[in-house]
């Protein structure tokens, strides 16, 4: 603050008192500033990493909330409340800096597709930072290892030398929960519960994935594209009698598997057609691609620090 007796203080005085003026911010910006402040303060003393509870939360006042359906927002709020109550009731629980829980995963998504999304999202986040579309991670968020309530030491795989020409993997584990009593006879996989986990190599990578993929409508388009690729590969294997799905299979079983795969591919094509028609309709109505009330999605990924 300027000296009250100086000329610089004259525009900031009222009835002889020097004023400290700061620019006004919107409610949404105030929430973000409060969250950043809490992170800086809490991260130094909170070994349970409770400050990460708010990571990925979408507040109703934010612009992105208007692109999500009411049911999606309700699901996010319910998940946040449940996690908060659980952590409050059990002081021994803590939040991991590298493990993420993911909800509302399309039922056809595989572990491999989820891992592929993680690597894709990390690259896209870095690209958007360079383009100015994303804020870069802070110095605190880039720290590789911070002791927490788990008492774990720095993981040894961070020190493993990478093989020549092959970078160290960013994804440690990709897992989708599946039912054991409902198994697909073609793929051999249990029916997905639409819920899974990702373990990333570093806290920074976990934050990059979460901040890019959480509530991002582009993710479902990517999943459909990758699922189409996997279906095409499976159809090719069955037709050629190769791989686990096509080798040493009786003619009748081979035909059944092929028909099931072709049916799945047809369903996907119908889904893609409907999505494309809705997108065109939104543009024609002048609401923009993916925008407006009709452009709301009820199945965007809900990603949280686990």
C-alpha positions in Angstrom: 0.0 0.0 0.0 1.2 3.5 -0.8 2.2 5.9 1.9 -0.9 7.9 2.8 1.0 11.1 2.4 2.3 10.3 -1.1 0.6 11.4 -4.3 0.2 7.7 -5.4 -2.2 7.1 -2.5 -4.6 9.9 -3.3 -6.8 7.9 -5.7 -7.1 5.1 -3.1 -8.1 7.2 0.0 -11.6 7.7 1.4 -12.1 10.2 4.3 -8.4 10.0 5.0 -8.2 6.2 5.1 -6.1 4.4 2.5 -8.1 1.7 0.6 -6.8 -1.7 -0.6 -8.6 -2.3 -3.9 -8.8 -5.7 -5.6 -10.6 -6.6 -8.8 -14.0 -8.2 -8.4 -14.4 -11.8 -9.7 -17.4 -14.0 -10.6 -18.7 -16.6 -8.2 -17.2 -19.3 -10.4 -13.8 -17.6 -10.4 -14.0 -17.2 -6.7 -14.6 -20.9 -6.2 -11.5 -21.7 -8.4 -9.4 -19.2 -6.4 -10.5 -20.7 -3.1 -9.7 -24.2 -4.4 -6.2 -23.1 -5.5 -5.6 -21.5 -2.1 -6.8 -24.6 -0.3 -4.5 -26.8 -2.3 -1.5 -24.7 -1.5 -2.2 -24.7 2.2 -3.6 -28.1 2.7 -1.1 -30.0 0.6 1.7 -29.1 3.0 0.0 -30.4 6.2 -2.7 -32.9 5.1 -1.2 -36.3 4.6 -4.7 -37.7 3.8 -4.7 -35.5 0.6 -8.3 -34.4 1.4 -7.7 -31.3 -0.7 -8.0 -33.6 -3.7 -11.7 -34.2 -2.9 -12.6 -31.1 -4.9 -10.5 -32.1 -7.9 -12.9 -32.8 -10.8 -16.0 -31.4 -9.0 -18.2 -29.3 -11.3 -20.1 -26.5 -9.5 -23.6 -25.6 -10.8 -22.4 -22.0 -11.4 -19.7 -23.1 -13.9 -20.2 -22.8 -17.6 -19.5 -26.5 -18.2 -22.4 -27.4 -15.8 -24.8 -26.0 -18.3 -23.7 -28.5 -20.9 -24.5 -31.5 -18.7 -27.9 -33.0 -17.9 -29.5 -32.7 -14.5 -29.1 -36.4 -13.9 -25.4 -36.1 -14.7 -25.0 -33.3 -12.2 -27.0 -35.2 -9.6 -24.8 -38.2 -10.0 -21.7 -36.1 -9.5 -23.0 -34.4 -6.4 -24.1 -37.8 -5.0 -20.7 -39.3 -5.5 -19.0 -36.3 -4.0 -21.3 -36.4 -0.9 -20.7 -40.1 -0.4 -16.9 -39.9 -0.6 -16.9 -36.9 1.8 -19.1 -38.8 4.3 -16.9 -41.9 4.0 -13.6 -40.0 4.6 -15.2 -38.1 7.5 -16.3 -41.3 9.2 -13.0 -43.2 8.8 -9.8 -41.2 9.7 -7.6 -44.0 8.4 -8.8 -43.5 4.8 -6.9 -41.2 2.5 -7.0 -40.1 -1.2 -4.4 -41.4 -3.6 -2.4 -38.9 -5.7 -2.2 -41.3 -8.6 -5.3 -43.6 -8.5 -8.5 -42.4 -10.1 -12.1 -43.8 -10.1 -14.1 -43.5 -13.2 -17.9 -43.8 -13.5 -20.4 -43.8 -16.4 -18.1 -45.8 -18.6 -19.9 -47.1 -21.8 -20.5 -50.9 -21.3 -18.5 -51.9 -24.4 -15.3 -50.2 -23.2 -12.4 -52.5 -22.4 -9.4 -52.2 -20.1 -7.3 -51.5 -23.2 -9.5 -48.8 -24.4 -9.5 -47.1 -21.0 -5.7 -47.3 -21.0 -5.6 -45.9 -24.5 -7.8 -43.0 -23.4 -5.4 -42.2 -20.6 -2.4 -41.9 -22.9 -4.5 -39.9 -25.4 -5.8 -37.5 -22.7 -2.3 -36.8 -21.3 -1.0 -35.9 -24.8 -4.1 -33.7 -25.5 -3.7 -31.9 -22.2 -0.1 -31.0 -23.0 -1.2 -29.8 -26.4 -4.0 -27.7 -25.1 -1.6 -26.1 -22.5 0.7 -25.0 -25.4 -2.4 -23.6 -27.2 -3.5 -21.7 -24.2 -6.7 -23.8 -23.8 -5.6 -25.3 -20.5 -3.8 -23.9 -17.5 -0.4 -25.6 -16.9 0.1 -27.6 -13.7 1.6 -25.8 -10.8 5.0 -26.5 -9.4 3.4 -28.3 -6.4 1.3 -30.5 -8.8 4.4 -31.5 -10.8 6.2 -33.0 -7.7 6.6 -36.7 -8.4 6.3 -38.0 -4.9 4.8 -36.7 -1.7 4.6 -38.8 1.5 1.0 -39.4 2.5 -1.0 -41.5 5.0 -0.2 -44.7 3.2 3.4 -44.5 4.3 4.5 -45.7 0.9 8.0 -45.0 -0.4 8.8 -43.7 -3.8 7.7 -46.4 -6.3 10.6 -48.3 -7.8 9.1 -48.3 -11.3 9.8 -44.5 -11.4 13.5 -45.4 -11.4 13.4 -48.3 -13.9 15.5 -47.5 -17.0 13.4 -47.3 -20.1 14.3 -49.7 -22.9 16.0 -48.2 -25.9 13.4 -46.3 -28.0 10.5 -47.3 -25.8 9.3 -44.7 -23.3 8.3 -45.7 -19.8 4.5 -46.3 -19.6 2.4 -43.6 -18.0 -0.4 -46.0 -17.0 0.3 -48.5 -14.3 -3.1 -50.2 -14.2 -6.4 -50.0 -16.1 -9.3 -52.0 -14.7 -13.0 -52.1 -15.4 -15.3 -53.9 -12.9 -17.2 -56.7 -14.5 -19.9 -59.2 -13.4 -18.8 -62.8 -13.0 -22.3 -64.3 -13.7 -22.9 -62.6 -17.0 -20.1 -63.5 -19.5 -20.1 -62.6 -23.2 -19.6 -65.9 -25.1 -17.7 -64.2 -27.8 -15.2 -62.0 -26.0 -15.2 -64.0 -22.8 -15.6 -60.9 -20.7 -18.1 -60.3 -17.9 -20.7 -57.6 -18.4 -19.2 -54.2 -17.5 -20.6 -52.4 -14.5 -19.7 -49.0 -16.0 -17.2 -48.3 -13.3 -13.4 -48.7 -13.2 -10.0 -47.5 -12.0 -6.8 -46.0 -13.5 -3.5 -46.0 -11.7 -1.1 -43.4 -13.3 2.6 -43.2 -13.0 2.7 -39.8 -11.5 0.4 -37.3 -9.8 0.9 -34.9 -12.7 -0.3 -37.5 -15.2 -3.3 -38.3 -13.0 -4.3 -34.6 -13.0 -3.8 -34.2 -16.7 -6.1 -37.2 -17.5 -8.7 -36.0 -15.0 -8.8 -32.4 -16.2 -9.0 -33.3 -19.8 -11.4 -36.4 -19.8 -13.7 -35.5 -17.0 -17.2 -34.5 -18.4 -15.6 -34.2 -21.9 -18.1 -35.2 -24.6 -15.2 -36.0 -27.0 -14.5 -39.1 -25.0 -17.6 -41.0 -26.1 -16.8 -40.3 -29.8 -13.3 -41.7 -29.2 -14.6 -44.8 -27.4 -17.0 -45.5 -30.3 -14.2 -45.1 -32.8 -11.9 -47.5 -30.9 -14.6 -50.0 -30.3 -15.3 -50.1 -34.1 -11.6 -50.8 -34.6 -11.7 -53.7 -32.1 -14.8 -55.2 -33.6 -13.3 -55.1 -37.1 -10.2 -56.9 -35.7 -12.3 -59.6 -34.0 -14.4 -60.1 -37.1 -11.2 -60.5 -39.2 -9.8 -63.1 -36.6 -13.0 -65.2 -36.7 -13.2 -65.2 -40.5 -9.6 -66.2 -40.8 -9.8 -68.7 -37.9 -7.0 -67.0 -36.0 -6.4 -65.9 -32.4 -8.2 -67.2 -29.3 -11.5 -66.1 -30.7 -11.2 -67.8 -34.1 -8.8 -70.7 -33.8 -10.0 -74.3 -33.4 -13.6 -73.3 -33.5 -16.4 -75.5 -34.9 -18.2 -74.2 -38.0 -21.5 -73.7 -36.2 -19.8 -71.8 -33.3 -17.7 -69.8 -35.7 -20.9 -68.7 -37.5 -22.6 -67.8 -34.2 -19.6 -65.7 -33.1 -19.4 -63.9 -36.4 -23.1 -63.1 -36.3 -22.8 -61.7 -32.8 -19.9 -59.5 -33.8 -21.6 -58.2 -36.9 -24.7 -57.5 -34.8 -22.6 -55.5 -32.3 -21.0 -53.6 -35.2 -24.4 -52.8 -36.6 -25.6 -51.5 -33.2 -22.5 -49.3 -33.1 -23.2 -48.0 -36.6 -26.7 -47.1 -35.6 -25.5 -45.3 -32.5 -23.0 -43.3 -34.5 -25.7 -42.4 -37.1 -28.0 -41.1 -34.4 -25.2 -39.1 -32.8 -24.3 -37.6 -36.1 -27.9 -36.7 -36.9 -28.2 -35.0 -33.5 -25.0 -33.0 -34.1 -26.3 -31.8 -37.5 -29.6 -30.8 -36.0 -27.9 -28.7 -33.3 -25.8 -26.9 -35.9 -28.9 -26.3 -38.2 -30.7 -24.9 -35.2 -27.8 -22.5 -34.6 -26.9 -24.0 -31.2 -23.4 -25.0 -32.3 -21.7 -28.4 -32.2 -22.4 -30.0 -28.8 -24.0 -26.9 -27.4 -27.4 -25.8 -26.2 -30.0 -27.7 -24.1 -30.5 -30.4 -26.8 -26.8 -30.9 -26.8 -26.6 -32.0 -23.2 -25.1 -35.4 -22.5 -26.2 -37.6 -19.6 -23.3 -40.1 -19.9 -20.0 -38.1 -19.7 -17.3 -39.7 -17.6 -17.2 -38.9 -13.9 -13.6 -38.9 -12.8 -12.4 -38.5 -9.2 -9.2 -39.0 -7.2 -9.7 -42.3 -5.4 
